[in-house]
Amino acid sequence: MTYIKNSFKNLIEFFAGTSAYFRDVLLMHGFMLFILLPFLASTTRFILRRGKIDYLSYDTIPLIFAKHPGVLIALILLLLAMVIAVFFEFTFLLLSIFFIKKNKPISLSNLLKGTILQLKKIRFSTVLFFLFYFFLVLPLSGLGFNSDLLAKIKVPAFIMDFIFANRVTIIALVIVGYIILFYLSIRLIFALPEMILRDVPFQQAVKESWLSTKKQFFKILGQFIVIGGSILFIFIFSSTIILAGQAIIESAFPDYALVSAVIAMTLLQFVLLLNIVFSTVGIFYITIDYMDDAGILPEIPQWFPTKDKQPKTEWSLLKVSVLALVAAIFGIGVGTYNTEYLSNPSLTKPLTLSHRGVDNANGVQNTLSALEKTSQEKPDYVEMDIQETKDKEFVVMHDFNLKKLAGVNKRPNELTLAELTQLKVSENGMEDYICSFDDYLAKAKELDQKLLIEIKATKQDSPDMIDRFIEKYRTTILAEKHILQTLTFNIATELKEKEPEFYVGYILPFNIVGPPISNVDFFTMEYSTLNRNFINAAHNDNKKVYAWTVNDEDTMTRMMFYGVDGIVTDQLKLLNQTIKTDLDELTYSDKLLHFVIGIG
């Protein structure tokens, strides 16, 4: 009973201190978003341009290691700078909450001074532990550290789909690994704060954190659940009330719908701002509060000028006038943005692309029978995959191993085309034969179906594969208006350079620094990391953007709201129906809902 009482007492204290957190959190977020992140992105592009490297991707990294030592060193230094920046952000916020807990107001200059003093103590062992702490401990610690730099690191949906696609062993290993890391996150949660606040050496900090959390795991976990759950509840409850109010006004007073929507969006932005502040400082508050209760929170550090009185805030006419002016400019800016956001056309009609030639599991992927069934749904394109065979022909196949579909533990490039086309593949309770690319093209011509041809490259491909592909299929591809894409950046650029008339796309598994500088015509982006900024940047460069693989109505609508030019899906009928029903103008409530969930 005492534990529950103390938990809610801490919860009240946490929310009561909201105003004290605002200055430091907002300043740090503003610095990260508007200064540091653009600087790092611009510096990365500059380094790559100097090395004549168009884009940083999995297939260009080996090239950088082998032939561009200067670029490699510069990128490593940039990565180190990012780690130091995150350490600076963490230290700045930790010290801020520390002084709030100590009830000692601290000026911004002194807070920066104390943070910089901690930077001077960074050692190699500190950096290594820091990487572990941030990439393993903090993301699993309940609330997490809401860092704008770390927010760029996100596991794409296709990886999660792979993990949870009926793979019991992998799921079990992931769950066990998550539990272990979660346990470590709680046991080591005080190590970095002790290194910063108490100047404790690395090994000692780890040892003391381990000892101080002994038999306290569930107590600390409970604090995260109470505070983290409360933050989530407040955010959901407040957003629901605002959205419900807007829906009522739209229904009862449609003439005032736009005005009320602008006000509602402003309120939602304020709620989102509160959520950022709470989620950012939550882990710091819990850590420092527990250290205080355990008697291990240090006294005020020596560098803090305890004898100097903090200047009192005097609200002179000049200060009030400046504050009013800034508030007015900010209000006008927010109001203009919100009005434009809510008034613009809602959805764009995307091209429909059937993923691997199937629709709602109507056949075996990349087979002629599935192509014939799916083409009856009239997709704009059927997306399919080809690979080079042992005898330098092309076969229609997605997987790099035949075991899953054909029961043969070999790569497609270990067999000739004749051997491959004798194999049966099974999926979705159906069977068909593997087919050649030539037969697939012929069937597509017969059905008057355009194709999105994905060239899947392997290390075993022949050096002249692209040249032979262009020579053999150029006429057919251009005549039938098929388009091409690949996950390999060099192949995408090579295709476009050697045959400019080809319509070529590059597939990105995730979005980190925006669209690459490239001669391609479009990008195909995994939907879970796709955002409107990426699409706008691509459109400004005259590139189209397709989203893959989108299989539910809500996400389809969101992608259209983003302004994607095409949607790759396993659910073609659903996509066609969604386009018919949702392409009309969205209500303001719908737009606000998209804004809340991060679509806008």
Helices and strands as residue ranges (DSSP letters): H 2-16, H 18-31, I 32-36, H 37-50, H 61-67, H 69-101, H 108-119, H 124-132, I 133-137, G 138-140, G 150-152, H 157-163, H 168-187, H 191-197, H 202-212, H 217-252, G 254-256, H 257-293, H 317-343, E 351-354, G 355-357, H 368-375, E 381-388, E 394-396, H 403-406, G 412-414, H 417-420, E 424-427, E 430-433, H 437-447, E 451-455, H 465-480, E 483-486, H 489-498, E 504-508, E 522-526, G 527-529, H 532-540, E 544-548, H 553-562, E 566-569, H 572-582, H 588-596
